[in-house]
């Protein structure tokens, strides 16, 4: 007989509340792969089902509010959670339902205010924007908008690195504790600004000339949530997440005829 082993210690617990991506590169699928890669047990609340591939989103079906609420309660009430990440919440009703659930949960929350897909497909109804501003952002520990989402939510247009401070201030005005403004669409290095209004952390990474970047936003937010579930501080979690995503982008691969995904398992290859 081999040596007796004690009971295994359970991994940290993270929950993603987001839409399903049938192509496997973004959404719930990207979130769960990221959590696994970073040593966290991932759980899910599916808010919408999309028919999606490398060419774009062919269709989207939102789940009813009671289905979202039941999934959330099933997970949180029995298993518990140490960090939550939100992604695609396509309607005002779902945004408000999820915000209410999060307000009653004692765990850090990473809000990725998903507005538009990598292919330019709108994933958030215009009528839901106000709910994101007034209900969802106030319960966020970290909000992770890209520059398009900053413009959509605040009207601030970022054209150069020096504009990132104004973008962060505009997002923080809605109440999240931290804002992570992703400057990936600017020229030069991929630079992001993380700030709580007092301290600033500028995160730089070399830009990889790789067009296969589907799922980067979902992946980054899930990586931050994974770090928070492990007990890291926000700046530590964001720094670790940036390193993970930079490697995943560098390893992004061709899939189908359009934009391929980042490689969530790049460290395992």
TORTOR-468535 format. One record per residue: residue number from 0; residue in one letter; y, x, z of N, C-alpha, C in turn. Coordinates in Angstrom, 1 decimal. Atoms other than C-alpha are relative to their C-alpha. Example, Ala and Ser with C-alpha at 12.3 -4.5 7.8 and 13.67 -1.06 7.14 Angstrom:
> num:residu:n.py:n.px:n.pz:ca.py:ca.px:ca.pz:c.py:c.px:c.pz
> 0:A:-1.2:0.9:0.0:-4.5:12.3:7.8:1.2:0.9:0.0
> 1:S:-1.1:-0.9:0.0:-1.1:13.7:7.1:1.1:-0.8:0.8
# end
This chain:
> num:residu:n.py:n.px:n.pz:ca.py:ca.px:ca.pz:c.py:c.px:c.pz
> 0:X:-1.2:0.8:0.0:0.0:0.0:0.0:1.2:0.9:0.0
> 1:X:-1.2:-0.7:0.0:3.5:1.1:-0.7:0.8:-0.2:1.3
> 2:X:-0.8:0.2:-1.2:6.2:1.4:2.0:0.6:-1.4:0.0
> 3:X:-0.6:1.4:-0.2:7.4:-1.9:3.4:1.5:0.1:-0.2
> 4:X:-1.4:0.1:0.2:10.9:-2.8:2.3:0.6:-1.2:0.8
> 5:X:-0.6:1.1:-0.6:13.3:-4.9:4.3:0.6:-0.9:-1.0
> 6:X:-0.6:0.9:1.0:15.0:-7.9:2.8:1.2:0.6:-0.7
> 7:X:-1.1:-0.5:0.8:17.4:-7.1:0.0:1.3:-0.6:0.4
> 8:X:-1.4:0.5:-0.3:21.1:-7.4:0.7:0.5:-0.7:-1.2
> 9:X:-0.5:0.8:1.2:22.6:-10.1:-1.5:1.3:0.7:-0.5
> 10:X:-1.3:-0.6:0.6:25.3:-8.9:-4.0:1.2:-0.9:0.4
> 11:X:-1.2:0.9:-0.1:28.9:-10.2:-3.7:-0.1:-1.1:-1.0
> 12:X:0.1:1.3:0.8:29.4:-13.7:-5.1:1.4:-0.3:-0.7
> 13:X:-1.2:0.4:0.8:31.9:-14.5:-7.9:-0.3:-1.2:-0.8
> 14:X:0.1:1.2:0.7:32.5:-17.8:-9.6:1.0:0.0:-1.2
> 15:X:-0.9:0.2:1.1:33.9:-18.4:-13.1:0.1:-1.5:-0.3
> 16:X:-0.3:1.4:0.4:35.5:-21.7:-14.0:0.6:0.0:-1.4
> 17:X:-0.5:-0.3:1.4:35.8:-21.6:-17.8:-0.8:-0.8:-1.0
> 18:X:0.7:0.7:1.1:34.7:-22.8:-21.2:-1.2:0.9:-0.5
> 19:X:1.2:-0.7:0.6:31.4:-21.8:-22.9:0.4:0.5:-1.4
> 20:X:-0.2:-0.6:1.4:31.6:-19.5:-26.0:-1.4:0.1:-0.6
> 21:X:1.3:-0.1:0.6:28.5:-20.1:-28.1:-0.3:1.3:-0.7
> 22:X:0.2:-1.3:0.6:29.0:-16.8:-29.8:-0.3:1.2:1.0
> 23:X:0.3:-0.9:-1.0:28.6:-15.0:-26.5:0.9:1.1:0.3
> 24:X:-0.9:-1.1:-0.2:31.6:-12.8:-26.6:1.1:-0.2:1.0
> 25:X:-1.1:0.3:-0.9:34.2:-14.6:-24.5:-0.5:-1.1:1.0
> 26:X:0.3:1.1:-0.9:34.4:-17.4:-21.9:-1.1:0.3:1.0
> 27:X:1.0:-0.1:-1.1:31.6:-18.1:-19.4:-1.0:1.1:-0.3
> 28:X:1.0:-1.0:0.4:29.2:-15.8:-21.3:0.5:1.4:0.3
> 29:X:-0.6:-1.3:-0.3:31.6:-12.8:-21.1:0.2:0.2:1.5
> 30:X:-0.3:-0.1:-1.4:32.4:-13.6:-17.5:-1.3:0.4:0.8
> 31:X:1.3:-0.2:-0.7:28.7:-13.6:-16.4:-0.5:1.4:-0.3
> 32:X:0.5:-1.3:0.4:27.9:-10.4:-18.3:0.9:1.1:0.7
> 33:X:-0.8:-1.0:-0.7:30.9:-8.6:-16.8:-0.3:0.0:1.5
> 34:X:0.3:0.0:-1.5:30.0:-9.7:-13.2:-1.3:0.7:0.2
> 35:X:1.3:-0.7:-0.2:26.4:-8.5:-13.7:0.2:1.6:-0.2
> 36:X:-0.3:-1.5:0.2:27.7:-5.1:-15.1:0.7:0.6:1.2
> 37:X:-0.7:-0.5:-1.1:29.9:-4.7:-12.1:-0.6:-0.3:1.4
> 38:X:0.7:0.1:-1.2:27.3:-5.5:-9.5:0.2:-1.2:0.9
> 39:X:-0.4:1.2:-0.7:28.3:-9.0:-8.6:-1.0:-1.1:-0.5
> 40:X:0.8:1.2:0.4:26.2:-12.3:-8.7:1.0:-1.0:-0.5
> 41:X:-0.9:0.9:0.7:28.0:-14.5:-11.2:-0.5:-1.4:0.0
> 42:X:0.4:1.4:0.0:28.0:-18.3:-10.9:1.1:-0.7:-0.9
> 43:X:-0.9:0.6:1.0:29.7:-20.8:-13.3:0.2:-1.5:0.2
> 44:X:-0.4:1.4:0.2:31.5:-24.1:-13.6:0.5:-0.1:-1.4
> 45:X:-0.4:0.1:1.5:31.7:-25.0:-17.3:0.9:-1.2:-0.1
> 46:X:-1.1:1.0:0.2:34.9:-26.9:-18.2:0.0:-0.5:-1.4
> 47:X:0.0:0.5:1.4:34.3:-27.2:-22.0:-1.1:0.7:-0.7
> 48:X:1.0:-0.6:0.9:31.7:-26.5:-24.6:0.7:0.3:-1.3
> 49:X:-0.6:-0.2:1.4:33.0:-24.8:-27.8:-1.1:0.4:-0.9
> 50:X:0.8:-0.5:1.1:31.3:-24.3:-31.1:0.8:1.2:-0.6
> 51:X:-0.8:-1.1:0.2:32.5:-20.8:-31.7:-0.8:1.2:-0.5
> 52:X:0.7:-1.2:0.5:31.6:-17.6:-33.6:1.0:1.0:-0.3
> 53:X:-0.9:-1.2:0.2:33.2:-14.4:-34.9:1.2:-0.4:-0.9
> 54:X:-1.1:0.4:0.9:35.4:-16.4:-37.3:1.0:-1.0:0.7
> 55:X:-0.9:0.9:-0.7:37.0:-18.8:-34.7:-0.7:-1.1:0.7
> 56:X:0.6:1.1:-0.8:36.5:-22.0:-32.8:-0.1:-1.2:-1.0
> 57:X:0.3:1.1:0.9:34.9:-24.8:-34.9:0.2:-1.3:0.7
> 58:X:-0.1:1.2:-0.7:35.0:-27.4:-32.2:0.0:0.2:1.5
> 59:X:0.0:-0.1:-1.4:35.6:-28.0:-28.5:-0.1:-1.3:0.6
> 60:X:0.3:1.3:-0.7:34.4:-30.7:-26.1:0.2:0.3:1.5
> 61:X:-0.3:-0.2:-1.4:35.9:-30.9:-22.7:-0.9:-0.8:0.9
> 62:X:0.9:0.8:-0.9:33.7:-31.9:-19.8:0.8:-0.9:0.9
> 63:X:-0.8:1.0:-0.9:34.7:-34.9:-17.6:0.3:0.7:1.3
> 64:X:-0.5:-0.5:-1.3:36.6:-34.2:-14.4:-1.1:0.0:1.0
> 65:X:1.0:0.1:-1.0:33.6:-35.4:-12.3:-1.1:1.1:-0.2
> 66:X:1.0:-1.0:0.3:31.3:-32.9:-14.0:0.4:1.4:0.5
> 67:X:-0.6:-1.3:-0.5:33.6:-30.0:-13.2:0.0:0.0:1.5
> 68:X:-0.1:0.1:-1.5:34.1:-31.2:-9.6:-1.4:0.2:0.6
> 69:X:1.3:-0.1:-0.5:30.4:-31.6:-9.1:-0.6:1.4:-0.1
> 70:X:0.5:-1.4:0.1:29.5:-28.1:-10.4:0.7:0.9:1.0
> 71:X:-0.7:-0.9:-1.0:32.2:-26.5:-8.2:-0.5:-0.3:1.4
> 72:X:0.4:0.3:-1.3:31.2:-28.3:-5.1:-1.5:0.4:0.3
> 73:X:1.3:-0.4:-0.1:27.5:-27.6:-5.7:-0.1:1.5:0.3
> 74:X:0.1:-1.4:-0.2:28.1:-23.9:-5.8:0.7:0.4:1.3
> 75:X:-0.8:-0.5:-1.1:30.8:-23.5:-3.2:-0.6:-0.5:1.4
> 76:X:0.5:0.5:-1.2:29.3:-25.8:-0.6:-1.3:0.5:0.5
> 77:X:1.3:-0.6:-0.4:25.8:-24.3:-0.6:0.0:1.5:0.0
> 78:X:0.2:-1.5:0.1:26.1:-20.7:-1.8:1.3:0.7:0.6
> 79:X:-1.3:-0.7:-0.4:29.8:-19.9:-1.0:0.4:0.9:-1.1
> 80:X:-0.6:-0.8:1.1:32.0:-17.6:-3.0:1.0:1.0:0.6
> 81:X:-0.9:-1.0:-0.5:34.0:-14.4:-2.5:1.1:0.3:-0.9
> 82:X:-1.1:-0.1:1.0:36.2:-14.6:-5.6:-0.2:-1.0:-1.1
> 83:X:0.1:1.0:1.1:36.9:-17.2:-8.3:0.9:0.5:-1.1
> 84:X:-0.8:-0.3:1.2:38.1:-16.6:-11.8:0.1:-1.3:-0.9
> 85:X:-0.2:1.1:0.9:39.6:-19.4:-14.0:0.3:0.4:-1.4
> 86:X:-0.3:-0.3:1.4:39.7:-19.4:-17.8:0.5:-1.2:-0.7
> 87:X:-0.4:1.2:0.8:39.8:-22.2:-20.3:0.0:-1.3:0.8
> 88:X:-0.2:1.4:-0.6:41.2:-25.4:-18.7:0.9:-0.7:-1.0
> 89:X:-0.7:0.4:1.1:42.2:-27.3:-21.7:1.0:-1.2:0.2
> 90:X:-0.9:1.1:-0.1:43.9:-30.4:-20.3:0.7:0.0:1.4
> 91:X:-0.8:0.1:-1.3:46.4:-31.3:-17.5:-1.0:-0.5:1.1
> 92:X:1.0:0.5:-1.0:43.6:-33.3:-15.7:-0.9:1.1:0.5
> 93:X:0.9:-1.1:-0.5:41.3:-30.3:-15.6:0.7:1.0:0.8
> 94:X:-0.8:-1.0:-0.7:44.0:-27.9:-14.6:0.3:-0.5:1.5
> 95:X:-0.3:0.5:-1.3:45.0:-30.2:-11.7:-1.2:-0.1:0.9
> 96:X:1.3:0.1:-0.8:41.4:-30.8:-10.6:-0.4:1.3:0.5
> 97:X:0.4:-1.4:-0.4:40.6:-27.1:-10.5:1.0:0.6:1.0
> 98:X:-1.0:-0.6:-0.9:43.8:-26.2:-8.8:-0.2:-0.6:1.4
> 99:X:0.3:0.7:-1.2:43.0:-28.8:-6.1:-1.2:0.6:0.7
> 100:X:1.2:-0.6:-0.6:39.5:-27.4:-5.6:0.3:1.4:0.5
> 101:X:-0.3:-1.4:-0.4:40.8:-23.8:-5.4:0.9:0.0:1.3
> 102:X:-0.9:0.1:-1.2:43.5:-24.8:-2.8:-0.8:-0.2:1.2
> 103:X:0.9:0.2:-1.2:40.6:-25.8:-0.5:-1.0:1.0:0.2
> 104:X:1.0:-1.1:-0.1:38.6:-22.6:-1.0:0.6:1.2:0.5
> 105:X:-0.5:-1.3:-0.6:39.1:-19.5:1.1:-0.5:1.2:-0.7
> 106:X:0.4:-1.1:0.8:38.7:-16.9:-1.6:1.1:0.4:-0.9
> 107:X:-1.0:-0.3:0.9:40.9:-14.9:-3.8:-0.3:-0.6:-1.4
> 108:X:0.1:0.7:1.3:41.6:-16.5:-7.2:0.7:0.8:-1.1
> 109:X:-0.6:-0.7:1.2:42.2:-14.7:-10.6:0.2:-1.1:-1.0
> 110:X:-0.3:1.0:1.0:43.9:-17.1:-13.0:0.3:0.7:-1.4
> 111:X:-0.2:-0.4:1.4:43.6:-16.2:-16.7:0.5:-1.2:-0.7
> 112:X:-0.5:1.3:0.6:46.0:-18.8:-18.2:-0.2:-0.1:-1.5
> 113:X:0.5:0.0:1.4:44.1:-19.1:-21.5:0.8:-1.0:-0.8
> 114:X:-0.7:0.9:0.8:46.4:-20.5:-24.1:-0.5:-0.1:-1.5
> 115:X:0.3:-0.1:1.4:45.3:-19.3:-27.5:-1.2:1.0:-0.2
> 116:X:1.1:-0.9:0.1:42.0:-17.7:-28.7:0.5:1.2:-0.9
> 117:X:-0.2:-1.2:0.8:41.8:-14.3:-30.4:0.3:-0.3:-1.5
> 118:X:-0.2:0.4:1.4:41.7:-16.1:-33.7:1.2:-0.9:-0.3
> 119:X:-1.2:0.8:0.1:44.9:-18.1:-33.0:-0.3:-1.5:0.2
> 120:X:0.3:1.5:-0.2:43.1:-21.4:-32.1:0.6:-0.4:1.4
> 121:X:-0.6:0.4:-1.3:45.0:-23.3:-29.4:-1.1:-0.5:0.9
> 122:X:1.1:0.4:-0.9:42.8:-23.8:-26.3:0.6:-0.7:1.2
> 123:X:-0.7:0.7:-1.1:45.4:-25.5:-24.0:0.9:-1.0:-0.6
> 124:X:-0.9:1.1:0.5:47.1:-28.8:-24.7:1.4:0.3:0.6
> 125:X:-1.4:-0.3:-0.4:50.9:-28.5:-24.6:0.3:-0.8:1.3
> 126:X:-0.2:0.9:-1.2:50.9:-31.3:-21.9:-0.5:0.7:1.2
> 127:X:0.6:-0.7:-1.2:48.9:-29.0:-19.6:0.8:1.1:0.5
> 128:X:-0.8:-1.2:-0.4:51.4:-26.2:-19.5:0.7:-0.2:1.3
> 129:X:-0.8:0.2:-1.2:53.5:-27.8:-16.8:-1.0:0.0:1.2
> 130:X:1.0:0.0:-1.1:50.3:-28.3:-14.7:-0.4:1.4:0.4
> 131:X:0.3:-1.4:-0.3:49.5:-24.6:-15.1:1.1:0.6:0.8
> 132:X:-1.1:-0.6:-0.8:53.0:-23.7:-13.9:0.1:-0.5:1.4
> 133:X:-0.4:0.6:-1.3:53.3:-26.1:-11.0:-1.2:-0.1:0.9
> 134:X:1.2:0.2:-0.8:49.6:-26.4:-9.8:-0.9:1.2:0.1
> 135:X:1.0:-1.1:0.1:47.5:-23.5:-11.0:0.5:1.3:0.4
> 136:X:-0.5:-1.3:-0.3:49.7:-20.5:-10.8:0.3:0.2:1.5
> 137:X:-0.3:-0.2:-1.4:50.8:-21.2:-7.2:-1.3:0.3:0.9
> 138:X:1.2:-0.3:-0.8:47.1:-20.9:-6.0:-0.6:1.3:-0.4
> 139:X:0.6:-1.3:0.5:46.5:-17.6:-7.8:0.3:1.2:0.9
> 140:X:-0.2:-1.3:-0.6:46.0:-14.3:-6.1:0.6:0.9:-1.0
> 141:X:-0.4:-0.8:1.2:46.4:-12.6:-9.5:0.1:-0.9:-1.2
> 142:X:0.0:0.7:1.4:47.6:-14.2:-12.8:0.0:1.1:-1.0
> 143:X:0.2:-1.1:1.0:46.6:-12.2:-15.9:0.4:-0.5:-1.4
> 144:X:-0.3:0.5:1.4:48.6:-13.6:-18.9:0.2:1.2:-1.0
> 145:X:-0.4:-0.9:1.0:48.9:-11.8:-22.2:1.4:-0.3:-0.5
> 146:X:-1.4:0.2:0.4:52.2:-11.6:-24.0:0.3:-1.4:-0.6
> 147:X:-0.2:1.3:0.6:51.7:-14.8:-26.0:0.0:-1.1:1.1
> 148:X:0.1:1.0:-1.1:50.8:-16.7:-22.7:1.2:0.1:0.8
> 149:X:-1.3:-0.1:-0.7:53.9:-15.3:-21.0:1.1:-0.8:-0.7
> 150:X:-1.1:0.7:0.8:56.1:-16.6:-23.8:-0.3:-1.5:0.1
> 151:X:0.4:1.4:-0.1:54.2:-20.0:-23.7:0.4:-0.6:1.3
> 152:X:-0.2:0.6:-1.4:54.6:-20.4:-19.9:1.5:0.2:0.4
> 153:X:-1.3:-0.3:-0.6:58.0:-18.8:-19.3:1.2:0.1:-1.0
> 154:X:-1.1:-0.2:1.0:59.9:-18.4:-22.6:0.4:1.4:-0.1
> 155:X:-0.4:-1.5:0.1:60.2:-14.6:-22.0:-0.8:0.6:-1.1
> 156:X:0.6:-0.7:1.2:59.5:-12.7:-25.2:0.0:1.5:0.3
> 157:X:0.1:-1.4:-0.3:58.3:-9.2:-24.6:-0.2:0.8:-1.3
> 158:X:0.0:-0.7:1.2:59.1:-6.8:-27.4:-0.2:1.5:0.2
> 159:X:0.2:-1.4:-0.4:59.0:-3.4:-25.6:-0.5:0.1:1.4
> 160:X:0.6:-0.2:-1.3:57.5:-1.9:-22.5:1.0:-0.4:1.1
> 161:X:-1.0:0.2:-1.0:60.8:-2.3:-20.6:0.1:-1.5:0.3
> 162:X:-0.1:1.4:-0.2:60.5:-6.1:-21.0:-1.1:-0.6:0.9
> 163:X:1.1:0.5:-0.8:57.3:-6.3:-18.9:0.4:-0.4:1.4
> 164:X:-0.5:0.4:-1.3:59.3:-6.4:-15.7:0.5:-1.4:0.1
> 165:X:-0.5:1.3:0.0:61.1:-9.5:-16.7:-1.1:-1.1:-0.2
> 166:X:1.1:0.9:0.2:57.9:-11.1:-17.8:-0.7:-0.2:1.3
> 167:X:0.6:0.1:-1.3:56.3:-10.3:-14.4:0.8:-0.9:0.9
> 168:X:-0.9:0.7:-0.9:59.3:-11.7:-12.6:-0.1:-1.5:-0.3
> 169:X:0.1:1.4:0.4:59.1:-15.0:-14.6:-1.3:-0.6:0.4
> 170:X:1.3:0.5:-0.4:55.4:-15.4:-13.9:-0.1:-0.1:1.6
> 171:X:0.0:0.0:-1.4:55.8:-14.5:-10.2:0.8:-1.2:0.6
> 172:X:-0.9:1.1:-0.4:58.5:-17.2:-9.9:-0.8:-1.3:0.2
> 173:X:0.8:1.2:-0.2:55.7:-19.8:-10.2:-1.0:0.1:1.1
> 174:X:0.7:0.0:-1.3:54.0:-18.6:-7.1:-1.3:0.9:0.1
> 175:X:1.2:-0.9:-0.2:51.0:-16.2:-7.8:0.4:1.2:0.9
> 176:X:-0.3:-1.2:-0.8:50.8:-13.3:-5.3:0.3:1.2:-0.8
> 177:X:-0.1:-1.1:0.9:50.4:-10.8:-8.1:0.1:-0.5:-1.4
> 178:X:0.1:0.3:1.4:51.1:-10.8:-11.8:-0.5:1.3:-0.7
> 179:X:0.5:-1.1:0.8:49.2:-8.6:-14.2:0.4:-0.3:-1.4
> 180:X:-0.5:0.3:1.4:51.1:-8.6:-17.5:-0.7:1.0:-1.0
> 181:X:0.7:-0.9:0.9:48.9:-7.3:-20.3:0.8:0.2:-1.3
> 182:X:-0.9:-0.4:1.1:50.9:-5.4:-22.8:-0.8:0.5:-1.2
> 183:X:0.9:-0.5:1.0:48.0:-4.8:-25.2:0.5:-0.2:-1.4
> 184:X:-0.5:0.2:1.4:49.9:-6.2:-28.2:1.2:0.9:-0.3
> 185:X:-1.2:-0.8:0.3:52.8:-3.7:-27.9:-0.5:1.3:-0.8
> 186:X:0.3:-1.2:0.7:52.9:-0.5:-30.0:-0.4:1.1:1.1
> 187:X:0.3:-1.1:-0.9:51.5:2.8:-28.5:-1.1:-0.2:0.9
> 188:X:1.1:0.2:-1.0:49.2:3.1:-25.5:-0.1:-1.4:0.5
> 189:X:0.2:1.4:-0.6:47.7:-0.1:-24.0:0.5:0.1:1.4
> 190:X:-0.6:-0.1:-1.3:50.0:-0.5:-21.0:0.1:-1.4:0.6
> 191:X:-0.1:1.2:-0.8:49.8:-3.2:-18.3:0.8:0.2:1.2
> 192:X:-0.8:-0.1:-1.2:52.1:-3.9:-15.4:-0.6:-1.0:1.0
> 193:X:0.4:0.8:-1.1:50.7:-5.1:-12.1:1.1:0.0:1.1
> 194:X:-1.0:0.0:-1.1:53.3:-6.2:-9.5:-0.1:-1.2:0.8
> 195:X:-0.2:1.1:-0.9:53.8:-8.4:-6.5:1.5:-0.3:0.2
> 196:X:-1.5:0.1:-0.1:57.6:-8.2:-6.9:0.6:1.1:0.8
> 197:X:-0.5:-1.2:-0.8:57.8:-5.2:-4.5:-0.6:1.2:-0.6
> 198:X:0.6:-1.2:0.5:55.2:-2.6:-5.5:-0.3:-0.2:-1.5
> 199:X:0.3:0.0:1.4:54.6:-1.8:-9.2:-1.1:1.0:-0.3
> 200:X:1.0:-0.9:0.5:51.5:-0.3:-10.8:-0.1:-0.1:-1.5
> 201:X:0.0:-0.1:1.5:51.7:0.8:-14.4:-1.4:0.5:-0.4
> 202:X:1.4:-0.5:0.4:48.2:1.1:-16.0:0.0:0.3:-1.5
> 203:X:0.0:-0.4:1.4:47.9:3.0:-19.2:-1.4:0.4:-0.4
> 204:X:1.3:-0.5:0.5:44.9:3.6:-21.4:0.3:0.3:-1.5
> 205:X:-0.2:-0.3:1.4:44.6:5.1:-24.9:-0.4:-1.2:-0.8
> 206:X:0.3:1.1:0.8:44.6:2.5:-27.6:-1.2:0.3:-0.9
> 207:X:1.1:-0.2:0.8:41.3:2.2:-29.4:0.2:-0.8:-1.3
> 208:X:-0.2:0.7:1.3:41.6:1.4:-33.1:-1.3:-0.7:-0.4
> 209:X:1.2:0.8:0.2:38.7:-1.1:-32.9:0.4:-1.5:0.0
> 210:X:-0.4:1.4:0.1:39.2:-4.6:-34.1:-0.9:-1.0:0.7
> 211:X:0.9:0.9:-0.6:36.2:-5.9:-32.3:0.3:-0.1:1.5
> 212:X:-0.6:0.2:-1.3:38.0:-7.1:-29.2:-0.1:-1.4:0.6
> 213:X:0.1:1.4:-0.4:36.9:-10.7:-28.8:-0.5:0.0:1.5
> 214:X:0.4:0.1:-1.4:36.7:-11.6:-25.1:0.7:1.0:1.0
> 215:X:-0.6:-1.0:-0.9:39.0:-8.9:-23.7:0.7:-0.7:1.2
> 216:X:-0.7:0.6:-1.1:41.1:-11.3:-21.6:-0.9:-0.6:1.1
> 217:X:1.0:0.6:-0.9:38.1:-13.1:-20.1:-0.7:1.1:0.8
> 218:X:0.7:-1.1:-0.6:36.4:-9.8:-19.4:0.9:0.7:1.1
> 219:X:-0.9:-0.7:-0.9:39.4:-8.2:-17.7:0.2:-0.9:1.3
> 220:X:-0.2:0.9:-1.2:40.0:-11.3:-15.4:-1.3:0.0:0.8
> 221:X:1.3:0.0:-0.7:36.3:-11.4:-14.5:-0.2:1.3:0.7
> 222:X:0.2:-1.3:-0.6:36.3:-7.7:-13.8:0.9:0.1:1.3
> 223:X:-0.9:0.0:-1.2:39.3:-8.1:-11.4:-0.7:-0.9:1.1
> 224:X:0.6:0.8:-1.0:37.5:-11.0:-9.7:-1.2:0.6:0.6
> 225:X:1.1:-0.7:-0.5:34.4:-8.9:-9.4:0.4:1.0:1.1
> 226:X:-0.5:-0.9:-1.0:36.4:-6.2:-7.6:0.4:-0.6:1.3
> 227:X:-0.5:0.7:-1.2:38.0:-8.7:-5.3:-1.2:-0.5:0.8
> 228:X:1.2:0.4:-0.6:34.5:-10.1:-4.5:-0.6:1.1:0.8
> 229:X:0.5:-1.2:-0.7:33.5:-6.6:-3.5:0.8:0.5:1.1
> 230:X:-0.9:-0.4:-1.1:36.4:-6.4:-1.1:1.1:1.0:-0.3
> 231:X:-1.1:-0.9:0.4:38.7:-4.2:-3.1:1.4:-0.6:0.2
> 232:X:-1.4:0.5:0.0:42.5:-4.6:-2.8:0.3:-0.4:-1.4
> 233:X:-0.3:0.4:1.4:44.2:-6.2:-5.8:0.3:1.3:-0.9
> 234:X:-0.2:-1.1:0.9:45.5:-2.8:-7.1:-1.3:0.8:-0.3
> 235:X:1.2:-0.7:0.2:42.1:-1.2:-6.7:-0.9:-0.8:-1.0
> 236:X:0.8:0.8:0.9:40.3:-4.1:-8.4:0.5:0.0:-1.4
> 237:X:-0.6:0.0:1.3:42.8:-4.1:-11.3:-0.3:1.4:-0.7
> 238:X:0.2:-1.4:0.6:42.5:-0.3:-11.8:-1.5:0.1:-0.5
> 239:X:1.4:-0.1:0.4:38.7:-0.5:-11.8:-0.3:-0.9:-1.2
> 240:X:0.2:0.9:1.1:38.8:-3.5:-14.2:0.5:0.6:-1.3
> 241:X:-0.6:-0.6:1.2:41.1:-1.7:-16.6:-0.9:1.1:-0.6
> 242:X:0.9:-1.0:0.5:38.7:1.2:-16.8:-1.3:-0.6:-0.7
> 243:X:1.2:0.7:0.6:35.7:-1.1:-17.4:0.3:-0.6:-1.4
> 244:X:-0.3:0.6:1.2:37.5:-3.0:-20.1:0.4:1.0:-1.1
> 245:X:-0.3:-1.0:1.0:38.8:0.1:-21.9:-1.2:0.5:-0.6
> 246:X:1.2:-0.5:0.5:35.3:1.4:-22.2:-0.7:-1.1:-0.8
> 247:X:0.7:1.1:0.7:34.0:-2.1:-23.3:0.7:-0.2:-1.4
> 248:X:-0.7:0.1:1.3:36.7:-2.2:-26.1:-0.4:1.2:-0.9
> 249:X:0.4:-1.1:0.9:35.8:1.3:-27.3:-1.3:-0.2:-0.6
> 250:X:1.4:0.2:0.5:32.2:0.2:-27.6:-0.2:-1.3:-0.7
> 251:X:0.1:1.3:0.7:33.0:-3.1:-29.3:-0.7:0.1:-1.3
> 252:X:0.8:-0.1:1.1:30.7:-3.9:-32.1:0.1:-1.2:-1.0
> 253:X:-0.1:1.0:1.1:30.4:-5.9:-35.4:-1.0:-1.1:0.4
> 254:X:0.8:1.1:-0.2:29.0:-9.4:-35.0:0.5:-1.1:-1.0
> 255:X:-0.4:1.0:1.0:29.0:-11.9:-37.8:1.0:0.5:-1.0
> 256:X:-0.9:-0.4:1.1:31.7:-11.8:-40.5:1.4:0.2:0.5
> 257:X:-1.4:0.0:-0.5:34.8:-11.8:-38.3:0.2:1.1:1.1
> 258:X:-0.3:-0.8:-1.1:36.0:-10.3:-35.0:-1.2:0.1:1.0
> 259:X:1.1:-0.1:-0.9:33.1:-8.9:-32.9:0.5:0.1:1.4
> 260:X:-0.3:-0.1:-1.4:33.0:-8.7:-29.1:0.1:1.4:0.6
> 261:X:0.0:-1.2:-0.8:33.7:-6.0:-26.6:-1.5:0.1:0.5
> 262:X:1.4:-0.2:-0.5:30.4:-4.4:-25.2:0.0:0.0:1.5
> 263:X:0.0:0.2:-1.4:29.9:-5.7:-21.7:-1.0:1.0:0.7
> 264:X:1.0:-0.9:-0.6:26.9:-3.4:-21.2:0.2:1.5:-0.3
> 265:X:-0.3:-1.3:0.5:28.6:-0.2:-22.4:-0.5:1.1:1.0
> 266:X:0.3:-1.1:-1.0:27.9:1.7:-19.1:-1.6:0.1:0.1
> 267:X:1.5:0.0:-0.1:24.1:0.8:-19.4:-0.6:0.7:-1.2
> 268:X:0.6:-0.5:1.2:23.7:2.2:-22.9:-0.3:1.5:0.1
# end
